[in-house]
Amino acid sequence: MSMTRSTTVRAGLAQRARVVLLAADGVSNTAICEQVGLSRPKVIAWRQRYERSGIPGLNDAERSGRPRRIDHAKIVTETLKPPPKKLGVTHWSSRLLAARLGIGNATVARAWRDYGVQPWRSETFRFSTDPQLVAKVTDVVGLYLAPPQNAIVLSIDEKSQIQALDRTQKMLPMQPGFPERRTHDYVRHGTSTLFAALEVATGKVTAACKPRHRHQEFLAFLKQVARAYPADVDEQGQPIELHLIMDNYATHKRVEVRDWLAANPRIKVHFTPTSGSWMNLVEVWFGIIERQAIHRGTFGSVQDLNAKIRAFIDGWNDRCHPFVWTKTADEILKKANRHPISETAH
């Protein structure tokens, strides 16, 4: 019975197991044919093989024909070697490798498929060299999973160089059988920078569109955030702190920014590790606005772009939801699998 329900058993084997189970229940061969989609001779043949050999009899028999003459392991071994410099390529294609080995490219493709080798794919990775990696990961994740009492946690960052792109022709709207269509060419009307502060507990966003991306604009946005969350006190008379999570961009550490933060002690700053800006939850929200409002939008000017961004933010705040962090600091650090590094200055 388990073979017919398993998601890892091959479909053919599950089908044969159904034949045996139905036969054991007294179902006729004709009815079995209708239920499993096999011809009557095949139903009879699989019943006979089960009677002779039991469960092993349901497996495929060895195929006839000559044995394989080409060793797939050797093909994969050659694949893992870099192509000769004279070819001028960065990786093997099935046809290039087949020509070098004197075999068919379909044979190379089968070997790659058997061993799970995909030379055409490439992925990127980056290790954080921050000597305070463990402390920063623990600090940021702790704010997400267990925020302090009498505090609001905000994830802050900026999305720079958002282009106001307009199409050369009007968009053709979606119709039954046809997706939305637009011209490939476009006209640039300038850029804008979106500063955003995501309230982790609610998903509410405080944002501002600025023409440039400097510490002056960032400091002005911090002051806007401070006004949006005034220095209130809770029911016990304790001040409500603002905890800001941001990355290590140079603008965030300018002396003017540091001086303003020092003059506003209720605002606490927490930096993500170097090369760890993905830990900033506002990046998730930037992905949402990119997909839902910017990527497919058409904008006749920067003012038009900014207006549509503000409209999206207003709509978002009406339907916002909390952003839930699920990974613990130990899980993140374990997956990074980093060796201990010295904090000695060189």
Rosetta blueprint (number, residue, H / E / L):
1 M L
2 S H
3 M H
4 T H
5 R H
6 S L
7 T L
8 T L
9 V L
10 R L
11 A H
12 G H
13 L H
14 A H
15 Q H
16 R H
17 A H
18 R H
19 V H
20 V H
21 L H
22 L H
23 A H
24 A H
25 D L
26 G L
27 V L
28 S L
29 N H
30 T H
31 A H
32 I H
33 C H
34 E H
35 Q H
36 V H
37 G L
38 L L
39 S L
40 R H
41 P H
42 K H
43 V H
44 I H
45 A H
46 W H
47 R H
48 Q H
49 R H
50 Y H
51 E H
52 R H
53 S H
54 G L
55 I H
56 P H
57 G H
58 L H
59 N L
60 D L
61 A L
62 E L
63 R L
64 S L
65 G L
66 R L
67 P L
68 R L
69 R L
70 I L
71 D L
72 H H
73 A H
74 K H
75 I H
76 V H
77 T H
78 E H
79 T H
80 L H
81 K L
82 P L
83 P L
84 P L
85 K H
86 K H
87 L H
88 G L
89 V L
90 T L
91 H L
92 W L
93 S L
94 S H
95 R H
96 L H
97 L H
98 A H
99 A H
100 R H
101 L H
102 G L
103 I L
104 G L
105 N H
106 A H
107 T H
108 V H
109 A H
110 R H
111 A H
112 W H
113 R H
114 D H
115 Y H
116 G L
117 V L
118 Q L
119 P L
120 W L
121 R L
122 S L
123 E L
124 T L
125 F L
126 R L
127 F L
128 S L
129 T L
130 D L
131 P L
132 Q L
133 L H
134 V H
135 A H
136 K H
137 V H
138 T H
139 D H
140 V H
141 V H
142 G H
143 L H
144 Y H
145 L H
146 A L
147 P L
148 P L
149 Q L
150 N L
151 A E
152 I E
153 V E
154 L E
155 S E
156 I E
157 D E
158 E E
159 K E
160 S E
161 Q E
162 I E
163 Q E
164 A E
165 L E
166 D E
167 R E
168 T L
169 Q L
170 K L
171 M L
172 L E
173 P L
174 M L
175 Q E
176 P L
177 G L
178 F E
179 P L
180 E L
181 R E
182 R L
183 T L
184 H L
185 D L
186 Y E
187 V E
188 R E
189 H E
190 G E
191 T E
192 S E
193 T E
194 L E
195 F E
196 A E
197 A E
198 L E
199 E E
200 V L
201 A L
202 T L
203 G L
204 K L
205 V E
206 T E
207 A E
208 A E
209 C E
210 K E
211 P L
212 R L
213 H L
214 R L
215 H H
216 Q H
217 E H
218 F H
219 L H
220 A H
221 F H
222 L H
223 K H
224 Q H
225 V H
226 A H
227 R H
228 A H
229 Y L
230 P L
231 A L
232 D L
233 V E
234 D L
235 E L
236 Q L
237 G L
238 Q L
239 P E
240 I L
241 E E
242 L E
243 H E
244 L E
245 I E
246 M E
247 D L
248 N L
249 Y L
250 A H
251 T H
252 H H
253 K H
254 R L
255 V H
256 E H
257 V H
258 R H
259 D H
260 W H
261 L H
262 A H
263 A L
264 N L
265 P L
266 R L
267 I E
268 K E
269 V E
270 H E
271 F E
272 T L
273 P L
274 T L
275 S L
276 G L
277 S H
278 W H
279 M H
280 N L
281 L L
282 V H
283 E H
284 V H
285 W H
286 F H
287 G H
288 I H
289 I H
290 E H
291 R H
292 Q H
293 A H
294 I H
295 H L
296 R L
297 G L
298 T L
299 F L
300 G L
301 S L
302 V H
303 Q H
304 D H
305 L H
306 N H
307 A H
308 K H
309 I H
310 R H
311 A H
312 F H
313 I H
314 D H
315 G H
316 W H
317 N H
318 D H
319 R H
320 C L
321 H L
322 P L
323 F L
324 V L
325 W L
326 T L
327 K L
328 T L
329 A H
330 D H
331 E H
332 I H
333 L H
334 K H
335 K H
336 A H
337 N L
338 R L
339 H L
340 P L
341 I L
342 S L
343 E L
344 T L
345 A L
346 H L
